[in-house]
Each structure stands twice: as C-alpha cells, then as structure tokens.
Amino acid sequence: MDNTCVLIGNEFAFYLQLIVFFSSISVLFLHKFFIENNYKNIYQASVKFLYNKFYKCCKKNIYFSEKRTWKIWFMDNIKQGLSSLLGHFWAIYIAIIFSNNDNTQYQCGWFLIQFLIDTIIGVGLSFLFSIITIKLFRICFPNFTNQYLTTGYYDLGSNIYSVWKVQTLHWLFVSLTARMLCSLFIFYSHDIWISSLVWFDNIWNNKREELLFVVLIIPIKLNSMQYLLQNKFLRWTKPEKNDTLRIPILDVNY
C-alpha cells in the first residue's frame, strides 16, 4: 500500500475526480428541484437569512424571485460550475506546488487547507470583487455595464449568449482572483499549517480513505452551502423601486 496521498496520477484518484465532478452537478440539480422549486422551505429560509445578513451592507434586502426557466437556470449554473471546476483544479495545482516546495507528501492536506480557505474566505471575496468591479465598470462604461454586467440578466434579444459570455468571464476572473489571494494567505502563513498537516497525515492508515475524505466527502458538504450562496448571488432579481444598483427592466417571464 502506498504510504502517500496523491491527488492525481493513479487510477483510483482519476475515478474519484470523476465522481466529484458528477456529484457537484447533482448538488446543483438538487438545488433546483428541492429548494428553488419549493418556496416555503427551511433550507431556502436559512440561505435567505444568511445571504441578507452578509449582503445587506452592499445593497438593499434581497428576496427570492420567481422560479427561473431551465434555460436561464442552466446559464446561471454553468457559470457556477465552471468557477467550481476552476477552483478545484487550482486547489490541486496549489497543493502539488506546496508539497513539492516542502519536499513533503502532504498533497491531500494542502488541498484540504486551500479548499477550506476558499470556502470560508474566498466565496465572500468573490462576491466583494464582483460588486466592486461592476461598480467601477458602471462609472467608466455605464451603457456597457447595464447591458452586459447586470448579474444574471442576459436580455431576451439576439445577444443573449454574448451577455452570458461576458458575465461568465467576469465571474471566473473574480473567482480566480479570490482564490489566488487565499493561496497567498496560505503561503505567507505556511509555518502555521505544518504541524496540522503532519497530524492530519498520520491519522490515516489507508491513504485511499484520506483521499476520499479530502476530495469527495468534505467538498460535497461545503459545496452544498457554497452553491446555495452563489446561486442566490448569480441569479437576477427584479429591482425594487429606486434601486440604483440594478437597472430598471420591464417585468418579463424570465
């Protein structure tokens, strides 16, 4: 039995990464079926409370709008899925880099640390960077911003996919920037994590179980919460009266 936990490079790790991919997609569909499509739901009430508590400093109280059409839902969640995929591979890359720099075999430990920091800090940073960049764009390019960067609104005209592409690139940019800052934080606090990595690695006799815990079990639990928050952030809600943060748009079956 190999006494190291590696994220890529063997058959077990490869199949586990596939399971992670399909599990993440399943979580997004479960959100659509059991949360978005059921208004009076304890999970929805919880995320609404948490989201408004976090976000009230940035804009007016947000409410859940109508159910999205499947087309709009797919467009919203492809953005989220791509950013999650980017974050997953970024965490693998950082874990391998840190492990090689230390001449250690703590890939799984570094991956877990990166993933935890991404989830705890990176999600909030992504929201913050998105808000800031959109405000800056609105100052410099108001027409472009209103048309292309009204989050979750893609227009119903012929340029719907162009708008979606711009918003997707913008979300990937702010998400990657947030994750890179999380990696810098881990790098500069490197010595703090070493003892934890040694302890974490030593508690596993079976490295396949360690990989399963780090790459599948923990990410599924944390991604469920992360997807709830990001789903709320990335979808469009009809603006309230005098809401200057969202352009006035006619009431449509969106």
C-alpha positions in Angstrom: 0.0 0.0 0.0 1.3 3.4 -1.0 2.0 5.5 2.1 1.4 8.8 0.4 -1.9 10.5 -0.6 -1.7 11.9 -4.1 -4.4 13.9 -5.9 -3.7 12.8 -9.4 -1.5 10.2 -11.1 -3.2 6.9 -10.4 -6.4 5.1 -11.4 -8.2 5.5 -8.1 -7.6 9.2 -8.0 -8.8 9.6 -11.6 -12.1 7.8 -10.9 -12.6 9.7 -7.7 -12.2 13.0 -9.6 -14.9 11.8 -12.0 -17.2 11.1 -9.0 -16.5 14.5 -7.6 -17.5 16.1 -11.0 -20.8 14.3 -11.2 -21.6 14.8 -7.5 -21.1 18.5 -7.9 -23.5 18.6 -10.9 -26.0 16.5 -8.8 -25.9 19.1 -6.0 -26.8 21.9 -8.4 -29.8 19.9 -9.8 -30.9 19.1 -6.2 -30.9 22.8 -5.5 -33.2 23.4 -8.5 -35.6 20.7 -7.6 -35.8 20.9 -3.8 -35.0 24.5 -3.0 -35.8 26.8 -5.9 -39.0 25.0 -6.8 -40.3 24.9 -3.2 -40.7 28.4 -1.9 -41.6 27.6 1.7 -38.6 25.5 2.5 -36.4 25.6 5.6 -33.2 25.5 3.5 -34.3 28.4 1.4 -35.3 30.4 4.5 -31.9 29.7 6.0 -29.9 30.8 3.0 -32.1 33.9 2.6 -31.4 34.9 6.2 -27.6 34.3 5.9 -27.4 35.9 2.5 -29.2 39.1 3.6 -27.2 39.3 6.7 -24.0 39.2 4.8 -25.1 41.3 1.8 -27.2 44.0 3.5 -24.1 46.2 3.8 -23.8 46.3 0.0 -27.4 46.6 -1.2 -31.0 46.5 -0.2 -32.6 43.4 1.2 -32.7 40.7 -1.4 -35.7 38.5 -1.9 -36.2 35.3 -3.9 -37.7 36.0 -7.3 -39.8 33.6 -9.3 -38.5 30.2 -10.4 -36.1 30.5 -13.3 -36.7 28.8 -16.6 -34.5 25.9 -17.3 -32.6 27.9 -19.9 -31.8 30.7 -17.5 -31.0 28.2 -14.7 -28.5 26.4 -17.0 -26.9 29.6 -17.9 -26.6 30.7 -14.3 -25.2 27.3 -13.1 -22.8 26.8 -16.0 -21.1 30.0 -14.7 -21.1 28.5 -11.2 -20.0 25.1 -12.4 -17.1 26.5 -14.4 -15.9 28.5 -11.4 -16.1 25.5 -9.2 -14.2 23.4 -11.7 -11.5 26.2 -11.9 -11.3 26.3 -8.2 -11.0 22.5 -7.9 -8.1 22.4 -10.3 -6.5 25.5 -8.8 -6.6 23.8 -5.4 -4.9 20.7 -6.9 -2.3 22.8 -8.5 -1.5 24.7 -5.3 -1.4 21.5 -3.3 1.1 20.0 -5.6 3.3 23.1 -5.7 3.3 23.5 -1.9 4.0 19.8 -1.5 6.9 19.9 -3.9 8.4 23.1 -2.4 8.4 21.4 1.0 9.7 18.1 -0.3 6.8 16.6 1.6 4.0 14.3 0.5 1.1 16.3 2.0 -0.8 16.9 -1.2 -4.1 16.0 0.3 -3.5 18.1 3.4 -2.6 21.2 1.4 -5.6 20.6 -0.9 -7.9 20.5 2.2 -6.5 23.7 3.6 -6.8 25.5 0.2 -10.4 24.3 -0.2 -11.4 25.3 3.3 -9.9 28.8 3.0 -11.6 29.1 -0.4 -14.9 28.2 1.0 -14.7 30.2 4.2 -13.0 33.4 2.8 -12.9 33.0 -1.0 -16.6 33.0 -1.6 -17.1 36.3 0.3 -14.1 37.8 -1.6 -15.6 36.7 -4.9 -18.9 38.5 -4.1 -17.0 41.6 -2.9 -14.7 41.7 -6.0 -17.7 41.2 -8.3 -19.6 44.1 -6.7 -16.5 46.4 -6.8 -15.6 45.7 -10.4 -19.1 46.1 -11.6 -19.3 49.5 -9.8 -16.1 50.6 -11.3 -17.2 49.5 -14.8 -20.5 51.4 -14.2 -18.6 54.6 -13.5 -16.4 54.3 -16.6 -18.7 52.4 -19.0 -22.3 52.8 -17.8 -24.0 51.6 -21.0 -21.8 48.5 -21.4 -22.3 47.6 -17.7 -26.0 48.0 -17.8 -26.3 45.7 -20.8 -23.6 43.1 -20.1 -22.9 43.1 -16.3 -26.4 43.2 -14.7 -25.7 39.9 -12.8 -27.9 37.1 -14.0 -29.8 39.1 -16.6 -29.0 38.1 -20.1 -31.5 40.1 -22.1 -34.0 38.3 -24.3 -32.7 39.5 -27.6 -30.3 38.0 -30.1 -27.2 38.9 -28.0 -28.3 36.7 -25.0 -25.2 34.4 -25.3 -22.8 37.4 -25.8 -24.1 38.8 -22.5 -23.8 35.5 -20.8 -20.2 35.0 -22.0 -19.2 38.4 -20.7 -20.7 37.7 -17.3 -19.1 34.2 -17.2 -15.7 35.6 -17.9 -16.2 38.3 -15.3 -17.3 35.7 -12.7 -14.3 33.4 -13.5 -11.9 36.3 -13.2 -13.2 37.5 -9.8 -13.4 33.9 -8.5 -9.8 33.1 -9.6 -8.6 36.4 -8.1 -10.2 35.5 -4.8 -8.6 32.0 -4.8 -5.2 33.4 -5.6 -5.4 35.7 -2.7 -6.4 32.8 -0.5 -3.3 30.9 -1.8 -1.1 33.9 -0.9 -2.6 33.9 2.6 -1.7 30.2 3.0 1.8 30.7 1.6 2.6 33.6 4.0 1.2 31.7 6.9 2.9 28.5 5.8 4.6 27.6 9.1 1.3 27.7 10.9 -0.1 24.8 8.9 2.8 22.4 9.0 2.1 20.8 12.4 -1.6 20.3 11.4 -0.5 18.7 8.1 1.7 16.2 9.9 -1.1 15.3 12.4 -3.7 15.0 9.6 -1.5 12.8 7.5 -0.6 10.5 10.5 -4.2 9.7 11.4 -4.8 7.9 8.2 -3.5 4.4 7.8 -5.3 4.0 4.5 -4.4 6.8 2.1 -7.3 6.0 -0.2 -9.6 6.8 2.7 -7.7 10.0 3.2 -8.1 11.0 -0.5 -11.8 10.1 -0.3 -12.3 12.3 2.7 -10.4 15.2 1.3 -11.5 15.3 -2.3 -15.1 13.9 -2.0 -16.7 14.0 1.5 -15.6 17.4 2.7 -16.1 19.2 -0.7 -19.6 17.8 -1.1 -20.6 19.1 2.3 -19.1 22.5 1.9 -20.1 22.9 -1.8 -23.7 22.5 -0.8 -23.5 25.6 1.3 -21.3 27.4 -1.2 -23.7 26.6 -4.1 -26.7 27.9 -2.2 -25.0 31.3 -1.6 -23.6 31.5 -5.1 -26.9 30.5 -6.7 -28.5 33.4 -4.9 -25.8 35.8 -5.9 -25.6 34.9 -9.5 -29.3 34.9 -10.3 -31.2 38.0 -11.4 -33.9 39.5 -9.2 -36.3 42.2 -10.3 -35.2 45.6 -9.0 -37.2 47.3 -6.3 -38.3 50.9 -6.7 -35.5 53.4 -6.7 -32.9 50.6 -6.6 -30.0 52.3 -8.4 -27.8 49.1 -8.2 -30.0 47.3 -10.8 -31.2 48.9 -14.0 -35.0 49.1 -14.4 -36.1 46.3 -16.6 -39.6 45.5 -17.8 -41.4 42.7 -15.9 -40.9 39.7 -18.1 -41.3 35.9 -17.7 -37.6 35.4 -17.0 
